[in-house]
Each structure stands twice: as structure tokens, then as C-alpha cells.
Amino acid sequence: MLDPVTLKLNADPFIISALKEDITSEDVSTNAVMPDAVKGEVDLIAKEDGIICGLTVFERVFKLLDENTVVDFHANDGDAVKKGDLMAKVTGDIRVLLSGERTALNYLQRMSGIATYTKKMVGMLEGTGITLLDTRKTTPNNRIFEKYAVTVGTGSNHRYNLSDGVLLKDNHIGAAGGVREAIKLAKAYAPFVRKIEIEVENLDMVRDAVEAGADIIMLDNMDTETLKEAIEIINGTAEIEVSGNVTAESIDRLRGLKVDYVSSGALTHSAPILDISLKNLHRID
């Protein structure tokens, strides 16, 4: 789970911003039917099978609206849930339950969808020794939630942001004047503890990356035969990452290749949500 310190320091500002987006002045619908505080309870129910993720964020939405809200969980992040499963009961001021519902579910559905899709793709690589990575192709201001969801789905995080590691892509190479030049400049600039990763698109670039001493070589958008040739050229001199339109539909072709990592932007930009609902809201006398 996202720990309390991470939530307060890094996640709370985004959650508050999401709540402000949904409530600019008041919740007109709720205030119309519930002018006064009344205690109530509502059920959190899975509407399809999947991996649940984001329960602490779900809870935090309601706690930020009213710290007295109580969430009684019947599941934990990473659990496989089935359609119809009761995952939690939320108790508190009915006005808070109604006003926080959509924001809380948006986070939970999105994060659970990513965890579910990631788990599926990790399963497709089972037994290969290949590590599945995410990318920076995340929803703006939601990276902390989406990358966490990848780990709950048993995937791994690539660099978190631009300050997190050296990855020289096509435009960095263009700016530097070539693969060799880019690696040379990066080695001179970056601290010695940083690995140098470079993205290559053809076999000539692979050779240049090997000769220049790249630590990790990313083979981008190559067909299977070209990947095999590139792997032979690298021949253990660098770690190998494969990227480029990797999805659940295309990942199977990589199972037999001797590579270390496969990165997939689809984990965060194309995973469908997991359908989840808050149902059976009722007053508690």
C-alpha cells in the first residue's frame, strides 16, 4: 500500500486537486437531498473479475473530506477479486459519501485496471526471466498512482521521471550528433553510479552502442528477426531492453528472446478500468 507519509506528501495534493475539479463551489445534487449531516453506510462492490489496487487512495478521498469517515476493508491491494465481491464498507456523513464517490472510484477503477492488465502481461512472460517494465507514458499528475498500480500487478517501474536516470532516446542522439557522441557525453556528465541506457532503432546503432560502452541497450520497434540479430551483436556486453508497441496482443513473440527487460507504455496508457461500484447506500439510525 501507499504508506501514510507518501500519501500526505506526494499524493494528497493531487487528490485534493481532483476533488476541487469535481466540486468547484458545492455539490448541488447532494445538498438538495441531504441538507444536514446524517450518518450512513455504503458498500464497495466489484462488478468484474480483476486485481484490486488503490484502496488507500480510495479511503484517502473520503478522509480528506471528513477525517471521521471509516472504511472497513474486506480486501487488500493485490488481491484477485471476483464479480460481486464486497471489498469494503464506508461509513460516515452521507454528504461526504455522495460527494467523494466519483473521485474515489475514478482512482480505484483506474489503478485496478492497470494492476489487472499488468498482471496479465506478467503472466504471459512467466518462465522467461524477462522483467516487465512500465514507462513515463502516464496520465499527467497521476504518475504516482499509475506506477504504483504497475507494481501491485507484479510489474516493475522503469525510471520515475527525468531526474531518475539516463535514457538517451532518438532526439537526444540527434542533438548529440550520433550514438557514440551521445554516450560519450552522458558518461562525462552523469555520476559514475548512473547506468547509461540508449535507445537504438537499427543494427548499425546497436554496433555503435556496444562499441561506445552503453550499459543498457533498448531495442526499439524492431521486428523479431532484427531483434535476434541485435541480441547476437550485443552478446552479453550490455543489458537488453525491448520496447515499442508492446501489448498483451504482441508480447508473446518476445518469450523466446534472450533479453532482460520488456517495457510497455500500454500498461498505463491503454489498460481498461476495472468496473467497481459503491452501492446500497443507506442511513444508520
Number of C-alpha atoms within 10 A of each C-alpha: 16 16 8 12 10 12 18 13 9 12 20 17 13 15 23 16 12 17 19 13 11 15 13 8 8 11 15 11 11 15 13 8 9 14 9 10 11 14 17 18 20 21 19 23 21 22 16 14 16 24 26 30 34 27 24 19 23 22 20 24 27 26 17 16 17 16 11 12 21 16 22 13 15 11 16 17 18 22 13 13 19 16 13 14 16 17 19 20 18 21 23 23 23 24 23 23 25 18 22 24 16 17 20 24 22 17 23 26 22 24 31 31 28 33 33 28 27 31 22 17 22 20 13 15 18 11 9 14 12 20 18 25 25 25 21 19 15 19 12 8 14 15 18 18 22 28 27 21 33 27 19 25 28 21 25 21 18 17 16 14 10 9 7 10 15 17 19 21 18 16 11 16 18 13 11 17 11 16 27 20 17 21 26 15 11 20 18 9 9 13 9 9 6 13 16 21 24 26 24 25 16 15 17 11 19 24 16 17 27 20 13 16 17 24 17 21 27 27 26 20 16 17 10 12 8 15 21 15 13 23 21 11 14 17 13 12 15 18 17 22 23 25 18 15 15 20 18 16 9 9 16 13 11 18 15 11 14 18 22 16 20 21 24 26 19 20 32 27 16 15 19 16 19 26 19 23 18 20 12 11 17 13 14 12 6
